[in-house]
Amino acid sequence: MLLPIIVTAALAVVITFLLGLALIPWLRKLKFGQTILDIGPIWHKKDKQGTPTMGGMMFIIGTVAAAAAGMFLLAMNGDIAVDSLGQKDTAGLIAAVAAAFFFGFIGFLDDFIKVKKKQNEGLTPIQKIILQILVIAAYFTARILSGDTNTAIKFPYIGSLDLWYFYYIIMGLGILYIVNAVNLTDGIDGLCGSVTFVYCIVFAVISAMLGFSGYTILSVATAGGCLGFLIWNWHPAKVFMGDTGSMFLGGIVATLGIGMHVEVLMVIAAAVYIWEALTVLIQTTYFKITHGKRLFKMTPIHHSFEMRGWKEVKIVIVFSAIGAACGIISVLLVNGL
């Protein structure tokens, strides 16, 4: 099992990094640059305006290619089960990758409209939500057809609760929230990639502990893709992942947890993303209730820290450390499932 993990990680890093050598100049040539809103930190307009976006294509290709190679090596080593349970898990893994890809495609459409119109508004919120709901419905349909009809949520050291058909509604809303929360986390250089790298390392450990070899490969591939991308995206960023990349990562983050039925561990490990999106909801609600007052200096919350004088690198390190701490808690709870 160790060799497939090492090969998968190395391939993801190398492929993603090498794609940057070709893709970034190409995006510059096409003038696919980021448009910065005036409502953001004023220095972003100066420092980030025009930086190539849609760079998420780099790690999407790197992640999928590396994961495919890793799964091939697993099969060659006989590490993938061939019984009905193993087939179900493989089908769920394919559904997870497909869902993440289509979330990324929605992000691509959003990015493409933005760069063509030279503005920071692409698809309308309702258009995004409708398309995301369709992907979520397709994901659950694929899992049901593959034989995974488990609708129970396991609470570590407590027990499980069967939600029956309500499971799909609750988890569907959960996926919708997480995908958009990951998207909101992509607001400064290196933040989303770093936090997701940590999250995927955590889930590589969790999946290995639970015996989900395929999900271990997918976690490692995504972590490697993030690492390869961070070479280009670390401050000062030479390219942004765009919604293309952040929505793909959101799909991975959500389907890793739901695919292995460790939803509670997923919520704990994804605390940074959840916190980011929650501050936006709180700020919006508070603004409406108080007729124009703000609870935070700016949301998502990482911008609030920027407004307080924190450097981007410091924010990335602190947020990643918080993600790591929450991830360790999730790992420690695995034996309680």
Secondary structure, 3 states (H helix, E strand, C coil): CHHHHHHHHHHHHHHHHHHHHHHHHHHHHCCCECCCCCCCCHHHHHHHCCCECCCHHHHHHHHHHHHHHHHHHHHHHCCCCCCHHHHHHHHHHHHHHHHHHHHHHHHHHHHHHHHHHCCCCCCCHHHHHHHHHHHHHHHHHHHHHCCCCCCEEEECCCEEEECCCHHHHHHHHHHHHHHHHHHHHCCCCCHHHHHHHHHHHHHHHHHHHHCCHHHHHHHHHHHHHHHHHHHHHCCCCCCCCHHHHHHHHHHHHHHHHHHCCCHHHHHHHCHHHHHHHHHHHHHHHHHHHCCCCCCCCCCCHHHHHHHCCCCHHHHHHHHHHHHHHHHHHHHHCHHHC
